[in-house]
Amino acid sequence: MWQLLGRIVLLALATSVVRGDDGFLTEPPDYIKQCKIADKNFVNCSTQSIQQLFDKLNDGIPGLTSIKSFDPFHLNRIRISQGNSNAINLKVELANVKISGFGHTNVMESLVFKKDYSWKTTFTLPVMKLQGDYSLFGRILLIPLNGRGQVFLDADNLTVTMHTKTRLYEKGGFTFYNVTSCRVDFKMDGLKSYFSNLFNGNKQLEDSTNKFFNDNWRMLADALYTVITQTIEDIMLDILKKIFHFIPANYFVSDIPTPEQLYGKAKTKSKPK
């Protein structure tokens, strides 16, 4: 009897802080540090707050059921065409992609710009591992590539700079971020790779090419730059959209303006579609 009553009380408490058809928090969570953008130490405060948010993603944010897994993260498909020089001309398609390593995100700096409440976030990953099915056509230097198989990538010590665009909107008396775009740049200290079936079963040529890629990892990183940036952008855009439709922006920036205060009444939209 007492156990049943305890469960009812816990359920009631959980329901009282999540509201709406799509659900959102109505009380500040203990895993976010609330900051004032008007304070001189805002950047330090915001950096701590976003770090706490990433840390909580590992365990799962209570009530946010739309994020099934943060580490590892799964993407259905990535398609990239890259021809940024005479040395590189590639068409790459990845499917059934599994990415791990974001659970060890270290936030170095979190900037929020008062003009439009866009963000610039710098974070590091000790390692990012990617595996999935690939199809590859094109060339790197003088190496012609035409294969389908499995790919394994291990990127070491990534430093990622992320530029995020937002649009404020109002819901239930709170201000929310609608995350509209995410663009990243990165640098890394190493890249280990393996592509199976690169040359349709020619194992000797496959092994020698994989060895060449690992011995010349910077060249491969340049060739796969768009693949890696697209992977990080797809992950972060999906995660950030879901988080910031669930947690009011007021809980991150306590003195954030309303959409009407920032944009004016005529340009204010109540909710993103």
N, C-alpha and C positions, 0 to 999 in steps of 0.2 A: 504493500500500500504506500509506504513512505517513498519507495523507489519510484513508483508511478507518479506521485505528486512532484518529486524532484525533477523528473523528466518533463512534466508539463510546465513547471516554472522555467526551466532552461529554454524550452521551446518558445515560451512567451517572451522571454528576454531577448532571444535571438530575433524574433519577429518584430519587436518594438524598435529595433535599430535599422531595419531594412524595410523600405517602403516602395510602392509603385509596382506597375505591371511588370516592368523589366528589372525592378529592384535597384535600390540605391541606399547608401548609408545615411542615416539621419542623426547619428552621433559620431563625434570624432573618435577614430580608432586609436588604440594605444601604440600601434606600430608606426605611426606617422608623427613626426615632429612639426608642429604648426609654426610657421614663420611669418614675419611681417616684412614686406618688400621695402617698406620705408626705413627699416633699421639698417644701420651700417654693416652689421654682421650677417646680412641676409644670405649671402652666397654660402658662407660656412653652414648656416642653419639649413638652407635648402639642400646642400650636399649631404648632410647627415640624414635629412628626411628621405631623400631618394634612395640612399643606401639602405635605410631601414625598410623601405618598400621592397627593394630587390631581395633583401634577406627574407622578408615575409613570403615572397612568391615561392620560395623553396618549399615552405610548409603548406602553402595554399592559403589564399585570403578567404576567411569565412564569409559565406554568402555569395561569393563570386564563382558560380559554377561553370561559366562559359570558358574559363581557362582550365583545360583538362590536365595539361602538364607543361611546366616551364622548363624543366631540365630532366630528361631530354625534351626537345620541342620537335614537332613533326610538321613537315610541309609536303603537300601532295605533289607539286610540280614547280620547276623553275625552268624558264626558257631564256636563253641569252644568245645574242649574236654580237661578236666583238671583233673589230678590225681596226685597232687604234694605231697600227704601224705596218710597214712592209713586212715585218718579221712575224706578225701575229694576225691570223684570220681564222676565227673559230665560230662554229655554231654548236652550242652545248644545250642539252636538255637533261635535267635531273628529275627523277621521280622517286616517290616513296622515301623522302629524305628525312633522316634523323640527325638532329644537331644537339650536341651536348657541350656543356661548359658554362652556360649562362648562369648556372647556380652559384658560380664563384665570381660574379661580377663585383668589381671594386670601383665605386664611383669616386672619381677624382675631383670633379667640379660640376656643379649644377647652376647654370645661369638662366634667369628668367628676365625677359626684356619688357619693360613697362609700356613701351609703345604699342605692342600688339599681343603681348603675353605668349610669344614664341619662346622656345628654349634652345640653349646650347648645352649639351651634356657630354662630358668626357669620362669614359670609363675604360677599365682594362679587364681582360680575360687572360688568366694564366695559360689556358689552352682552350681552343674550340675544335671539336671533332665533328666531322661531317661524314656520313656514309649514306649511300643510296644507289639507285640504278642510274646509269648514264648512257647517253648516246652523244657521240662526239664526231664532228666532221670539220676538216680544215687543216691548218698547219701551224706549227710553231717553229720559227726559223726555217730550216730546210726539211723538217720532219713532217711528212704527210700523216694525218690522223683520220682514221675512219673505223670506229669501233662501237660496240655496245657491250656493257657488262656492269660490274660493280665498281664504285669509286670509294676510296677512303682518303680523307684529308685530315691532317693534324696541324693546326696553325698554333704556333707558340708565341706567348706574350703579345697578344693583340692590344693595341691602344686605339680606341674607337672614339671619333668625334662625331656626335649626332646632332643634326639641326632639325628641330621639330616645329612645324607650323600648327597653330591651333586657332579655333574660333570659339569664343565664349558663348554659352547659351544658358537659359534659365530653366530649372525644373524643380518643382515643389518648394519654391522659395530659396533655392540654392543656386549658386553659379557653378557651371560645369565646363570642363575643357572638351571641345570636340577636336580630336587630333586628326588633322586633315592630310598631313604629309610628313614623311620622315626621310632624311637624306644623310648618309654616313660617309665618312672617309676613315681610313685605317692605315696603320703600319704594323709590321710584325717582325719578330726576331728569327723566325724559322718556319718552314713548311715541309712536312713529310707527306708523301702521297703514294698511292698505289691505284692503278687502273687495270682491272682484269680484262682479258680478251681485247686488247687494244688493236690487234692485227688479225682478228678472226682465227685465233688458234695457233698463230706462230709464236710459240712460247719463248724462243730465243730472242726474237725481235722485241717482244713484249717486255721481257726482263731487262734487256739493255736500255730500252727507252725509259722504263721506270727508274732505272739507276741514273740515267742522264737527268731526269726531272729532279730527283732528290739531290744530286750533286750540284745542280744549277737551280736551286729552289727559288731564287729571286726572279729569275726569268719566268718560271711557272707561275709565281705569285702575280706578276704583271699580266700574264696571259689570262689568269682566272680572276683578275681584280673585279670585274663586273659581276661574276658569279658570286664572289664572296660578299661584295657590298649588297647585292640584291638579296642574298640570303639573310643578312643581318637586318636590312630594312624591312623585309617581309615579316620577320619575327617581331621586331620592335613595334611596327605599326599595328599588327594584330593585337599584341599584348597591351600597348598603351591605349588603344581605342577602348578596349574592354574595361581596363582599370578606371579610366577617367570618365566613362559613362556610369560607373558604379560608385566612385568616391568623389564627392563634391570638391571642386577646386578650393573652396573656402577652407578646407581642412589642411591644405598645403600652404596656401597664402591667405592668411586671415584677413588682410586688408585688400583683397582683390576686388576690383570694381564689378558692378553688375554689367551685363551686356549693354544696357541702355546708357549707362554712364560712360562706357568705353567707346561705343559706336554711334550713339545717338538713337533716338526713338525710331526714326524711319528705317534704319539699317539693322535693327535688332530682329533676330530670329529666335523663336522660343525653343526649338529643339531640332537637332539634325535629323535628316531622314536616313 
